[in-house]
Amino acid sequence: MVIYHHLDIKDSPDQNILDYFDQVFKIINDSRNNNVVINCQGGISRSSSFMIAYFLNCGNSYEESYNIVKSSRPVICPNRGFVEQLKKYEKYMNYLNSNFF
């Protein structure tokens, strides 16, 4: 069985991807017992950004998350706006984790 989700997201530095993180994480987590494919037109910027965000959400740093994704898909290159948002999300996750207790 294939379940398909489409998100209309532009590969533009001005595109806000932060608003999509919870939705993408839910899709991935709901499908963890099956194969999950995250793709975009070139598999370079949008899909890699969402996978980096997913690994950030799992407690990894930006560098660790980037390297995990890069090891599976060497051509990744998130656009500069996505990188800025991912680093902002990393700071947010660090804040949450440091103030959890």
C-alpha positions as CSV (number, residue, x, y, z in Angstrom):
1,M,0.0,0.0,0.0
2,V,1.3,3.5,-0.9
3,I,0.1,6.5,0.9
4,Y,1.0,9.8,-0.8
5,H,1.2,13.2,0.8
6,H,1.8,16.3,-1.3
7,L,3.0,19.6,0.2
8,D,3.1,22.6,-2.1
9,I,6.4,24.1,-1.1
10,K,8.6,26.3,-3.3
11,D,12.4,25.8,-3.3
12,S,12.9,29.5,-2.4
13,P,14.9,31.0,0.4
14,D,11.8,33.0,1.3
15,Q,9.6,29.9,1.7
16,N,8.7,29.2,5.3
17,I,9.3,25.5,6.0
18,L,9.1,25.8,9.8
19,D,5.3,25.7,9.6
20,Y,5.4,22.3,7.9
21,F,7.7,20.5,10.4
22,D,5.0,19.1,12.7
23,Q,3.0,17.8,9.7
24,V,6.0,16.1,8.2
25,F,7.2,14.6,11.5
26,K,3.7,13.1,12.0
27,I,3.7,11.6,8.5
28,I,7.1,10.1,9.1
29,N,6.3,8.8,12.6
30,D,3.0,7.4,11.4
31,S,4.8,5.5,8.7
32,R,7.8,4.2,10.6
33,N,6.7,0.6,10.3
34,N,6.8,0.9,6.6
35,N,9.2,2.4,4.0
36,V,9.1,6.2,3.9
37,V,10.2,8.2,0.9
38,I,10.6,12.0,1.2
39,N,11.3,13.5,-2.2
40,C,11.2,16.7,-4.1
41,Q,12.0,17.6,-7.7
42,G,15.8,17.1,-7.4
43,G,16.2,15.6,-4.0
44,I,18.6,18.3,-3.1
45,S,17.0,21.1,-1.1
46,R,13.4,20.7,0.1
47,S,13.5,17.0,0.9
48,S,16.9,17.1,2.5
49,S,15.8,20.1,4.7
50,F,12.8,18.1,6.0
51,M,15.0,15.1,6.8
52,I,17.6,17.4,8.5
53,A,14.7,18.9,10.6
54,Y,13.5,15.4,11.5
55,F,16.9,14.5,12.8
56,L,17.1,17.8,14.7
57,N,13.8,16.9,16.3
58,C,15.3,13.6,17.4
59,G,18.0,15.4,19.4
60,N,20.8,15.7,16.9
61,S,22.7,19.0,16.2
62,Y,22.4,20.7,12.8
63,E,25.9,19.3,11.8
64,E,25.0,15.8,12.9
65,S,21.6,15.9,11.1
66,Y,23.2,17.3,8.0
67,N,25.8,14.6,7.9
68,I,23.3,11.8,8.5
69,V,21.3,13.0,5.5
70,K,24.4,13.7,3.4
71,S,25.7,10.2,4.0
72,S,22.6,8.8,2.4
73,R,22.3,11.4,-0.4
74,P,25.6,13.1,-1.1
75,V,24.1,15.8,-3.5
76,I,22.0,17.6,-0.8
77,C,22.3,21.3,-0.7
78,P,19.5,23.1,1.2
79,N,19.0,26.6,0.0
80,R,20.3,29.4,2.3
81,G,16.9,30.3,3.6
82,F,16.2,26.7,4.6
83,V,19.5,26.5,6.3
84,E,18.7,29.6,8.3
85,Q,15.4,28.2,9.4
86,L,17.0,24.8,10.3
87,K,19.5,26.6,12.5
88,K,16.8,28.6,14.1
89,Y,14.9,25.3,14.7
90,E,18.1,23.8,16.2
91,K,18.3,26.7,18.7
92,Y,14.6,26.3,19.5
93,M,15.1,22.5,20.2
94,N,18.2,23.3,22.3
95,Y,16.1,25.8,24.3
96,L,13.3,23.3,24.8
97,N,15.7,20.5,25.9
98,S,17.6,22.7,28.3
99,N,14.5,24.0,30.0
100,F,12.5,20.7,30.0
101,F,13.0,20.1,33.8
